[in-house]
Each structure stands twice: as C-alpha cells, then as structure tokens.
Amino acid sequence: MRQLRFTGTDSKNGGCPALHEDVATGEVIVQGTPLTDPEDLARLLHLGPEDLAVVVPRELLVNHAPKEMDRVPTIIGLDEFGRLFETFEHTAWRLETRRGYASDRDDPTYREFMETGGITLDYDDDWSKNIRHQVLADKTIGRVRIVDEPPTEGQLFLLADSPRNTAAGEDIRYLPRNEADARLLGTDDFWIFDSRLVARLNIDEQDVFHDVEIITEPTEVLRYCQIRDRAMHGAVPAAEFAAQLRG
C-alpha cells in the first residue's frame, strides 16, 4: 500500500481536483476529471491501454505540485527551537505521531510510571511556567497525539503527564492511529507557529530527537495547516480520553 500524503487542492468544495504524493517514492498522484472524449484521447501521445488521462487546472500544479527535486533544508538547534515557544505571536500547535520518545524514557518519572502507573507531576517546571506566561498573553497552544489501540507504554506515560500540560493552559487531544491513517495525516512530528512557520522534528528510528527543520514556504506551511485541521476534527480531549480508557 502506498504511503500517501495529501498535497493540496484548489477546489472550493473539497472535491476534485487534488494532488497526493507517495512519500516513499516521490511519485505524484493527480486526481481530476477523466478525459473521455475518444477524439481527444486519440490525440494524446504515449497513452497506454492501461493509462487514464485526467484534466486539472493549471493552477493546481502551479500551487501544489513539488517545485524542486531536492530542497535544501533549514536546520536549527535545540536552543533556537526553544526560543520559538517564547516568541510566537498567536498560536503554537503540535502533531505527535510517535509510539514513544527516547527523551521520555530517559526521564526519571518514566521509571516511576513503569513501577506505579502514575507520575509525581511538577506543575512549576520551566515548560509549564512559559506556557502559563504565553496563555496569560492571550496566546493559544495545543496538540493532537496519535494513539495506538491499545496505547503503547510511551503513549500512556504522556497521558499520565498530560494534566501538567493542561493545567498550564495547553489543549491536548487524542486521535486513534487508524483514524489518522484514514485521514492521511502522515508520520511527520511537527509544530506550527502562527500558521506561518513549521518546525518539523527530526527523530530517528530509535525515537531519538536530533534537530529541527524549519519550513516557511507558503504552500508547504498550508499543507501542514490542513493536516492540523484534519487532525483536530473529532480528536478527544486528554481527560476524556483517559476516562474512556479507565471505563
């Protein structure tokens, strides 16, 4: 099965035309109105017996097709990444896609969680202090966590830690992975700041976080904002999700 991600559409009502990309191969899938007139089809060069021709507006390809074969990423370190949470103007939002994070497993409270099923929460840590400061400045911060069924140990640890985040003012929600896959949310783990800048977290196969790629190209930022909208729809608040697990 292809690893598809939605690239974009110029449709005003959510239908055709649209573009998708196979992230594994880089191939672009064009979705549009089939060309059916026999005379038109006969004039197309190199159209094989198994091929299908579709018609899309030029604007779709200009606005949403890949512009470069190889894009040089802009990479920032952890200090500069941390400053984004102090300097954003209006909104900060994250999609968490991993089944676990190495940094969580290195946290002393992770062992406590594994032994007791609970965590001694620090409501006055640096993260909570900054989030409270930003929320008092009338800014919003939130995230959606993709969760497996049943949740992994790493996901349950973050759920146990979520009251600390929500007490500081974050809006944390949960979405089942099968629903995320159906919505083609992809596997990128990222933050969006002010709907103008995407910080994509580079995490390896051992769940180790290395650095951050900054994306400011408008079409790409829009694509991530659309992922945010699809992720938020129907995602369950953390407290409600925790209650569902207990019940």
N, C-alpha and C positions, 0 to 999 in steps of 0.2 A: 504494500500500500504506500502511495506517495506521501511524503511529508509536506503537505500543502500549507501555505500561509496566504491569507488574503492580502493583496497588494493595494487595490483601490477600485473605485467606480465613480463615474460622473453621473450615474443615474440619480434622478431626484426622488425615486420611489422605492429604491432598494433592489430593483431587478437588473436585467441586462442593460448595458454591457458591463463587464468586470474583468479584472485580471487577478490571477493567482500565480504563485511561484512555488516550485518544488525546491525546498531549501537544500535537499541533498544533491540535486543535480544542477540547479540553477536554471532549469527549463521554465519557461513562462507558459501558462495556460490561459488562452484567450476565450472568454465567454461572451457570446454575442448572438445576433440573429443569423440563422443559417442562410447561406446563399443557395437558392433553389432553382432559379431560372436556368433551364437547360442551355440556352444560348450563352448566358454569362459563364456558366461552368465550363462550357466547351472552349472558351477563350482563355481560361486560366492555364498557365504553363506549369508543368510538373505536378499537377493534381493527380495523385494516385487513386486507384479504385477504393482504397480504404480511407482516403482522406475526406475531411469535411471542411468546407470553407465557411467562415463566419464574417459578418460585416460589423465593424465597430467604428465609432467616430475617431477622427484623427486625435482629438483632444484627449481621449482615453490613453493612448500610447504616449503622447507628449507628457501628460501629467503623472502617469503611474507606472510606465514601463521603466526597467532599470536603465540608468543613464551611463553607467560606467561598468566595464568588465571587472576592474579591480579598484575598489575605493580604499584610499589610504586612511586608516582610522586615526582619530584623535584620542590619544590615551592620556589619562590623568592619574595621579597617585591618590593615596587614601586621604592625605591632608586636604588637597584641593577638593576632593569629593565631599569630605566632611563640611567644608565651608558652604556647599550648596544648600545645606539644611539651615544655614543661618541667613543666607542672602536671598532665598526665593521670595517673591513678592506676594503671591496669592495662593498657589496650590502646589502640593507635592503628593505624588501618588505612586504606589509600587505594585507590581505584579510579582508574586513569589511562585516559582514553578518547580522548585527542587523538592525531592523527597527527604532531604536533610542537608545540613550545612556543617562543614568541619569546624567552623568557629563556634557553633553552638555546642558541639561535642567536647570542645576544649574548655567550655565554661564550667566553673566549679559547681554551679547549680544543676548542671546536667546529671552529674553523679547523684546528687540529692534526689533529682526527679526519678532516676532509674531505681533508686533504693526505696523511695517512699511514695512515688506517684505524684508528688507535689513539689512546689518551689517556694523558698522564702523570698518574697518579692521585695525589691528595693525601689520604692516609689520616688526616691530622690537621687537617682543616678543621673549622670550627665545627659543622657539621651532624654529622659523624662523632663529634666529641667528646661532643656532647649525647646522641646515640643510644647510645654506649657507656655513658654515665652512667646512662641510663634502663634499659638492659638489665641492668647490674650491680645495679640496684634491683629486679630480678626482674619488669620490665615487658616487654611484647612489642610489637613494631612490625613491620608488614608492608604489602604492597601487591600488587595484581594489575594488570599492564599489558596492556591490549588491544592486540594487534599485528596489522597487516595482513599479507597474503600476496601478494607479498613485503613485508617490513618497509620502512617509509619511512626516509629518512636520519635524521630525528629519532628514530625508534624504535631504529635501530641505534646512534646516539650514546648513548642512555640505556642500552642493553645493554652497550656498552663501558665505561660508567661504573658499572655495577651491582656489580662486585667491591668498590668502595669502600664502597657501602652494606651489602653482605652482610658484609664484614669488620667493620663496626661493630655488626652484630647484627640487621640487617633481614632479613625473609623476603620476597624478591621473586620473584613468579611471573608467568608469561605465559600468555595465553589468546587464541587466534585470534579475529579480529573476527567471522567468520561464526558461530562458536560463541557469542560474546557476543550477537550479534543474535538467534540462535535462542532464547537464554535470556531475552530482553527485558531486558537489563541497562541499556539506555538510554544516553544520552550525557553525563549529569552526571559531572563530575570532582569528587571529594569525599573528605574524610577523615571517619572515625568515631572518636570518642574515648570509650572506656569504655562503648560501646553505649548512650550516653545523649545524646550531642551530635553532630550532623552539621555539618561545615563544608564548604559547597558553594562551590567556586571559580568565580568569575565570570570567564570567559575569552571574549574576543570572536572574531570570525571571522578575525582576523589572528593568532590564537593568543596574544594579549597578555593577561596576567593582571592584573586590576584590583583586586578586593577579594573579600571572603568573606562569604557569607550563613550565619548561624548558625540551625540548626533544632533545637529541643528538644521540639516537640510529640510526645508518645509514639508516636502512630500513624505519623507520618512517619518518626521515627527507626527504628521497627520495620521499615518498608518498606525503608529503606536497609540495615538489618542483613540482611534477606532477600536483597537484591541481593548483599551481601558473600558470603553463604553460597553462592549460585548461582555467583558468580564464582570462588570458591575451589575448587569441585568440579572436579577434573581439571586445574587450572591447573599448568603445568610450572615447576619452579624455574629461576631465571635461568641457572645454569651448565649445566643440562641442555638448556635451550632453545638456548643459544649453541652447545653441542656438536652439536645437531641441524642448525643452520644450516651449521656447518663440514663436517658429514658428508654 
